[in-house]
Amino acid sequence: MKEKILLSHGSGGRLSHQLIKELFLKKFDNSLLEKLGDSAIFEEKNIRWAFSTDSYVIKPLFFPGGDIGKLAVSGTINDLAVAGATPLFLSCALIIEEGLELSILEKIISSMKETATRANVQIITGDTKVVEHGSADGLFINTSGVGIVTTQENLSPQRIEVNDRIIINGTIGDHSIATLSKREEFDFQTEIKSDCAPLNDLIDKIIPACPGLKMMRDPTRGGLATVLNEVASEQSFAIELWEKKIPIRQEVASICEILGFDPLYLANEGKVIFIVKYQEVDKLLTIARAHPLGKESHIIGKVLSEPKGKVYLRTEFGSRRIIDVLTGDQLPRIC
Amino acid sequence: MKEKILLSHGSGGRLSHQLIKELFLKKFDNSLLEKLGDSAIFEEKNIRWAFSTDSYVIKPLFFPGGDIGKLAVSGTINDLAVAGATPLFLSCALIIEEGLELSILEKIISSMKETATRANVQIITGDTKVVEHGSADGLFINTSGVGIVTTQENLSPQRIEVNDRIIINGTIGDHSIATLSKREEFDFQTEIKSDCAPLNDLIDKIIPACPGLKMMRDPTRGGLATVLNEVASEQSFAIELWEKKIPIRQEVASICEILGFDPLYLANEGKVIFIVKYQEVDKLLTIARAHPLGKESHIIGKVLSEPKGKVYLRTEFGSRRIIDVLTGDQLPRIC
């Protein structure tokens, strides 16, 4: 392990995984953390609870399609929802840099409230710390959340079987490209908006209709490629993605080509990957496409038996390449 | 309201209260947040849960008697425990400045684990973000926590009656003075150690024995004076503190005199204030003094009927002065 913390330790990719395995899992050492889901699931008095936390350090604070407040509420709601939970309550802890304009804070708090209301969750506890000018970058927000798990079984990779299908609810890469377009160091214009949104309503409609839903993940940091690698890793199946089926806006694809990004690794903030039994694909797609956040849902791949533990891409030309987890740090401060 | 965020907005004092009332309560607008307890209490399937969050930005990361990790675990445990809850699970979200030495992070994570184990809670979910050098100050930690409320009724100021007694489990000001002694801008030597500790075990022993326990608070930011003002504010009673009964180490008192601090406003991280029915004082003191974290427990005041909503100090000379909430910011980055 490197001796100093690098930006890549926060990228969600290889160094993040190493830090989690070699430090956090080793030290904190408990079976609930070990599962490394988007939420931890614990049972208390016969109810299964999901508990999740995320800190948001996105730069800039406002981006096309959202702001750090909308992101902080959506992100934690989504981590609960993809664990099969109905999100109920959130906390909101702010670390503010001295000198932040109050009107900016007000806008962001309004945005948090609006997003929470839309998702039917309440923000019920909070904390505010202020640090000296230069000791933080504007504003960092932590949201943690709790929800009740409504699926019959806990969703997990162990339930995945050969021939299950991989579905995504829309285009990839929008959040990263929208955020980047507002950074000083990048000089491009785009109409692309972040997909940042709470997905619990969409997911709530899918769960009761699809008992063959095996697992869900939200492909945030590290993107579709990294998240699917986390799903397949150390399991006895492979995931095959079909390049020409993965929804991506033409503009996002073009910008990626110019800037040298692989969209499979770009963060999304309003996307969910469903892994579902083959027989329930049509039902899932019908429900998802009827929802405002699932109109562009597509089957993007399937589960195979080999090569075990791997994710690969069937390219448009029919060739096959292994898709690994993110190495290095494609885009820091994207969430 | 001032137009920019000042350090005082994070002090726990007057500007913090203003920000909470005029922004957070107004926007987030719900009855659970409105209670503004150390934890929010919600009921679900006939179980009352406590949910709490705190971000820790203390400077320096290591101080006599503890470090940011021990503090982050103790602090959130204490916020749950003073709400009458048995803390069960914590989250841990890190914001790390690029370049932090890995060995420092390891020490802090070990300290979190040790503190959690001692308090019988598990850290079951987490998040790691890394920001560029200069965009944060070393390390910030958010811990959120959930626990089950075990008291028959929710502890609250509404239950407080005239003649109830105020008890504290030991000396005030140790945490602030210990932390300050390690800051470059202060040049003094001291043997004082932070009182930073998880109080749930002590509190768990008191709760079943003392049904006349009306309320607890941990006097962290803003100190004893501010926290008791929060208790009395808008209530139909007054709190009288007895100056000569408030436990304080001679060395802390001397340093306060030299530096011009009022110890009533200094943050504590291992202290709890009990407000208890007069008839149960002896029982509470006996249990508390038998516990390693309560040896120096003392009655420090009582509840009177007038002046309603106020806290005042009966000084050593018998005079009386009103103690208000903290104005300005005595010591930033103390927790």
Chai-1 contact restraints between the chains, C-beta under 6 A:
chainA,res_idxA,chainB,res_idxB,connection_type,confidence,min_distance_angstrom,max_distance_angstrom,comment,restraint_id
A,E3,B,L102,contact,1.0,0.0,6.0,A-B,restraint_1
A,K4,B,G99,contact,1.0,0.0,6.0,A-B,restraint_2
A,K4,B,E101,contact,1.0,0.0,6.0,A-B,restraint_3
A,I5,B,I96,contact,1.0,0.0,6.0,A-B,restraint_4
A,I5,B,L100,contact,1.0,0.0,6.0,A-B,restraint_5
A,I5,B,V130,contact,1.0,0.0,6.0,A-B,restraint_6
A,L7,B,E98,contact,1.0,0.0,6.0,A-B,restraint_7
A,L7,B,V130,contact,1.0,0.0,6.0,A-B,restraint_8
A,H9,B,V130,contact,1.0,0.0,6.0,A-B,restraint_9
A,G10,B,T128,contact,1.0,0.0,6.0,A-B,restraint_10
A,G10,B,K129,contact,1.0,0.0,6.0,A-B,restraint_11
A,G10,B,V130,contact,1.0,0.0,6.0,A-B,restraint_12
A,L23,B,I109,contact,1.0,0.0,6.0,A-B,restraint_13
A,K27,B,I109,contact,1.0,0.0,6.0,A-B,restraint_14
A,K27,B,S110,contact,1.0,0.0,6.0,A-B,restraint_15
A,K27,B,K113,contact,1.0,0.0,6.0,A-B,restraint_16
A,F28,B,K113,contact,1.0,0.0,6.0,A-B,restraint_17
A,F28,B,I123,contact,1.0,0.0,6.0,A-B,restraint_18
A,N30,B,Q122,contact,1.0,0.0,6.0,A-B,restraint_19
A,L32,B,I124,contact,1.0,0.0,6.0,A-B,restraint_20
A,L33,B,I124,contact,1.0,0.0,6.0,A-B,restraint_21
A,A40,B,I124,contact,1.0,0.0,6.0,A-B,restraint_22
A,A40,B,T125,contact,1.0,0.0,6.0,A-B,restraint_23
A,K45,B,I47,contact,1.0,0.0,6.0,A-B,restraint_24
A,I47,B,K45,contact,1.0,0.0,6.0,A-B,restraint_25
A,F51,B,T125,contact,1.0,0.0,6.0,A-B,restraint_26
A,S52,B,T125,contact,1.0,0.0,6.0,A-B,restraint_27
A,T53,B,S91,contact,1.0,0.0,6.0,A-B,restraint_28
A,T53,B,A93,contact,1.0,0.0,6.0,A-B,restraint_29
A,T53,B,T125,contact,1.0,0.0,6.0,A-B,restraint_30
A,T53,B,D127,contact,1.0,0.0,6.0,A-B,restraint_31
A,T53,B,S144,contact,1.0,0.0,6.0,A-B,restraint_32
A,D54,B,D127,contact,1.0,0.0,6.0,A-B,restraint_33
A,S55,B,A93,contact,1.0,0.0,6.0,A-B,restraint_34
A,S55,B,I95,contact,1.0,0.0,6.0,A-B,restraint_35
A,S55,B,D127,contact,1.0,0.0,6.0,A-B,restraint_36
A,S55,B,K129,contact,1.0,0.0,6.0,A-B,restraint_37
A,S55,B,N142,contact,1.0,0.0,6.0,A-B,restraint_38
A,V57,B,K129,contact,1.0,0.0,6.0,A-B,restraint_39
A,V57,B,V131,contact,1.0,0.0,6.0,A-B,restraint_40
A,S91,B,T53,contact,1.0,0.0,6.0,A-B,restraint_41
A,S91,B,S144,contact,1.0,0.0,6.0,A-B,restraint_42
A,A93,B,T53,contact,1.0,0.0,6.0,A-B,restraint_43
A,A93,B,S55,contact,1.0,0.0,6.0,A-B,restraint_44
A,A93,B,N142,contact,1.0,0.0,6.0,A-B,restraint_45
A,I95,B,S55,contact,1.0,0.0,6.0,A-B,restraint_46
A,I95,B,F140,contact,1.0,0.0,6.0,A-B,restraint_47
A,I96,B,I5,contact,1.0,0.0,6.0,A-B,restraint_48
A,E98,B,L7,contact,1.0,0.0,6.0,A-B,restraint_49
A,G99,B,K4,contact,1.0,0.0,6.0,A-B,restraint_50
A,L100,B,I5,contact,1.0,0.0,6.0,A-B,restraint_51
A,E101,B,K4,contact,1.0,0.0,6.0,A-B,restraint_52
A,L102,B,E3,contact,1.0,0.0,6.0,A-B,restraint_53
A,I109,B,L23,contact,1.0,0.0,6.0,A-B,restraint_54
A,I109,B,K27,contact,1.0,0.0,6.0,A-B,restraint_55
A,S110,B,K27,contact,1.0,0.0,6.0,A-B,restraint_56
A,K113,B,K27,contact,1.0,0.0,6.0,A-B,restraint_57
A,K113,B,F28,contact,1.0,0.0,6.0,A-B,restraint_58
A,Q122,B,N30,contact,1.0,0.0,6.0,A-B,restraint_59
A,I123,B,F28,contact,1.0,0.0,6.0,A-B,restraint_60
A,I124,B,L32,contact,1.0,0.0,6.0,A-B,restraint_61
A,I124,B,L33,contact,1.0,0.0,6.0,A-B,restraint_62
A,I124,B,A40,contact,1.0,0.0,6.0,A-B,restraint_63
A,T125,B,A40,contact,1.0,0.0,6.0,A-B,restraint_64
A,T125,B,F51,contact,1.0,0.0,6.0,A-B,restraint_65
A,T125,B,S52,contact,1.0,0.0,6.0,A-B,restraint_66
A,T125,B,T53,contact,1.0,0.0,6.0,A-B,restraint_67
A,D127,B,T53,contact,1.0,0.0,6.0,A-B,restraint_68
A,D127,B,D54,contact,1.0,0.0,6.0,A-B,restraint_69
A,D127,B,S55,contact,1.0,0.0,6.0,A-B,restraint_70
A,T128,B,G10,contact,1.0,0.0,6.0,A-B,restraint_71
A,K129,B,G10,contact,1.0,0.0,6.0,A-B,restraint_72
A,K129,B,S55,contact,1.0,0.0,6.0,A-B,restraint_73
A,K129,B,V57,contact,1.0,0.0,6.0,A-B,restraint_74
A,V130,B,I5,contact,1.0,0.0,6.0,A-B,restraint_75
A,V130,B,L7,contact,1.0,0.0,6.0,A-B,restraint_76
A,V130,B,H9,contact,1.0,0.0,6.0,A-B,restraint_77
A,V130,B,G10,contact,1.0,0.0,6.0,A-B,restraint_78
A,V131,B,V57,contact,1.0,0.0,6.0,A-B,restraint_79
A,S135,B,D137,contact,1.0,0.0,6.0,A-B,restraint_80
A,A136,B,A136,contact,1.0,0.0,6.0,A-B,restraint_81
A,D137,B,S135,contact,1.0,0.0,6.0,A-B,restraint_82
A,F140,B,I95,contact,1.0,0.0,6.0,A-B,restraint_83
A,N142,B,A93,contact,1.0,0.0,6.0,A-B,restraint_84
A,N142,B,N142,contact,1.0,0.0,6.0,A-B,restraint_85
A,S144,B,T53,contact,1.0,0.0,6.0,A-B,restraint_86
A,S144,B,S91,contact,1.0,0.0,6.0,A-B,restraint_87
A,S144,B,S144,contact,1.0,0.0,6.0,A-B,restraint_88
